Amino acid sequence: MFKIDNNLYISNKESAYNSYLINKNNIKYCIDCTKNNYNIIQCKNIKFKSSDPPTNKDINFIFNNIKSIIKLILKINTKNINVLIFCNKGRNRSSTLAIGFLIYKYNINYITAYRYLKNINHNTLLNPSSQTIFIIQNLKNYLN
């Protein structure tokens, strides 16, 4: 589990299910970026479903919904409540949402957001699909 911003963390599903880590980091909301129905008992669970690699349907879903989920994260963060973004391996889907968050909050480009996240978590976008790269490269267009 890695802290990427004030009140925002990223991880894989194993860390998300680790009660010790959830409690230690005072995580209250968990955003599941998988198509599975993971339910982290200690959290209020939010679904942001996509496949890895993302299908065309997933790409449309991400582009159509990423801004609203980021605004929800920001709203929760203003209450000083910790949020965890996770997917199965903590590499692509959760990283995509985290990069989108950084782009939106700090008005930076995807390369800067990627480098920042990669510096915190070396697994960020490890072997991404061409679809994931396409999403990352085009996020800013959907976040304005």
C-alpha positions as CSV (number, residue, x, y, z in Angstrom):
1,M,0.0,0.0,0.0
2,F,1.4,3.3,-1.1
3,K,0.4,6.9,-0.1
4,I,0.2,8.9,-3.3
5,D,-1.4,12.1,-2.1
6,N,-3.1,13.5,1.0
7,N,-5.6,10.9,2.1
8,L,-5.1,8.8,-1.1
9,Y,-3.5,5.4,-1.3
10,I,-3.0,2.8,-4.0
11,S,-2.5,-1.0,-3.7
12,N,-3.3,-4.4,-5.0
13,K,-6.1,-6.6,-3.7
14,E,-4.0,-8.4,-1.2
15,S,-3.1,-5.2,0.6
16,A,-6.7,-4.1,0.3
17,Y,-7.8,-7.2,2.2
18,N,-5.1,-6.8,4.8
19,S,-7.0,-5.5,7.9
20,Y,-3.8,-4.4,9.5
21,L,-2.9,-2.1,6.6
22,I,-6.5,-0.8,6.2
23,N,-6.6,0.1,9.9
24,K,-3.0,1.4,10.2
25,N,-3.7,3.8,7.3
26,N,-7.2,4.6,8.5
27,I,-8.7,3.8,5.1
28,K,-12.5,4.4,5.1
29,Y,-13.3,4.2,1.4
30,C,-12.0,1.5,-1.1
31,I,-12.4,2.0,-4.8
32,D,-12.3,-1.4,-6.6
33,C,-11.1,-1.0,-10.2
34,T,-11.8,-4.6,-11.1
35,K,-14.8,-6.4,-12.6
36,N,-14.9,-8.6,-9.5
37,N,-17.1,-7.9,-6.6
38,Y,-14.5,-7.5,-3.9
39,N,-15.9,-6.2,-0.6
40,I,-13.5,-4.8,1.9
41,I,-15.3,-5.1,5.2
42,Q,-13.7,-2.2,6.9
43,C,-14.5,0.2,4.0
44,K,-17.3,1.8,2.2
45,N,-16.8,0.2,-1.2
46,I,-17.0,2.0,-4.5
47,K,-16.9,0.2,-7.8
48,F,-15.0,1.6,-10.9
49,K,-15.1,-1.6,-13.0
50,S,-12.8,-2.3,-15.9
51,S,-10.9,-5.3,-17.3
52,D,-7.2,-5.7,-17.8
53,P,-6.5,-5.1,-20.6
54,P,-9.5,-2.8,-21.0
55,T,-12.1,-3.6,-23.7
56,N,-13.6,-0.8,-25.9
57,K,-16.6,-0.9,-23.5
58,D,-14.2,-0.3,-20.6
59,I,-12.4,2.5,-22.3
60,N,-15.7,4.3,-22.9
61,F,-16.8,3.7,-19.3
62,I,-13.5,5.1,-18.0
63,F,-13.6,8.2,-20.2
64,N,-17.3,8.8,-19.3
65,N,-16.9,8.3,-15.6
66,I,-13.4,9.1,-14.5
67,K,-14.1,12.8,-13.8
68,S,-17.0,12.0,-11.5
69,I,-15.1,9.4,-9.5
70,I,-12.1,11.8,-9.2
71,K,-14.5,14.6,-8.0
72,L,-15.9,12.1,-5.4
73,I,-12.4,11.3,-4.2
74,L,-11.6,15.0,-3.8
75,K,-14.9,15.5,-1.9
76,I,-14.1,12.7,0.4
77,N,-10.5,14.0,0.9
78,T,-11.8,17.4,1.9
79,K,-13.3,15.7,5.0
80,N,-9.8,14.4,5.8
81,I,-10.9,10.8,5.1
82,N,-8.5,8.3,3.6
83,V,-9.3,6.5,0.3
84,L,-7.7,3.4,-1.2
85,I,-7.7,2.7,-5.0
86,F,-7.0,-0.9,-5.8
87,C,-7.0,-3.5,-8.5
88,N,-5.8,-7.2,-8.6
89,K,-2.1,-6.5,-9.0
90,G,-2.0,-2.7,-8.3
91,R,-0.3,-2.1,-11.6
92,N,-2.6,-0.8,-14.4
93,R,-6.2,-0.1,-13.5
94,S,-5.6,1.5,-10.1
95,S,-2.6,3.3,-11.6
96,T,-4.8,4.7,-14.4
97,L,-7.3,6.2,-11.9
98,A,-4.5,7.5,-9.7
99,I,-2.8,9.1,-12.7
100,G,-6.1,10.7,-13.7
101,F,-6.5,12.0,-10.2
102,L,-3.1,13.6,-10.2
103,I,-3.7,15.1,-13.7
104,Y,-7.0,16.6,-12.6
105,K,-6.0,17.8,-9.1
106,Y,-2.6,19.3,-10.1
107,N,-3.3,20.2,-13.8
108,I,-0.3,18.3,-14.9
109,N,0.4,16.1,-18.0
110,Y,0.2,12.3,-18.0
111,I,4.0,12.0,-18.2
112,T,4.5,14.0,-15.0
113,A,1.8,12.2,-13.2
114,Y,3.2,8.8,-14.4
115,R,6.7,9.7,-13.2
116,Y,5.5,10.9,-9.9
117,L,3.5,7.7,-9.3
118,K,6.2,5.4,-10.6
119,N,8.6,7.0,-8.1
120,I,6.3,6.0,-5.3
121,N,5.3,2.6,-6.6
122,H,7.7,0.9,-9.0
123,N,4.9,-1.5,-10.2
124,T,3.0,1.4,-11.7
125,L,2.0,0.5,-15.3
126,L,4.2,-2.5,-15.3
127,N,3.7,-4.0,-18.8
128,P,0.6,-2.0,-19.7
129,S,-1.5,-2.9,-22.7
130,S,-1.8,-0.6,-25.7
131,Q,-5.4,0.1,-24.5
132,T,-4.1,1.3,-21.1
133,I,-1.5,3.5,-22.8
134,F,-4.2,5.0,-25.0
135,I,-6.3,5.8,-21.9
136,I,-3.4,7.4,-20.0
137,Q,-2.3,9.5,-23.0
138,N,-5.9,10.8,-23.5
139,L,-7.0,11.3,-19.9
140,K,-6.5,15.0,-19.8
141,N,-9.0,15.5,-22.7
142,Y,-11.7,13.9,-20.5
143,L,-10.7,15.7,-17.4
144,N,-11.1,19.3,-18.6
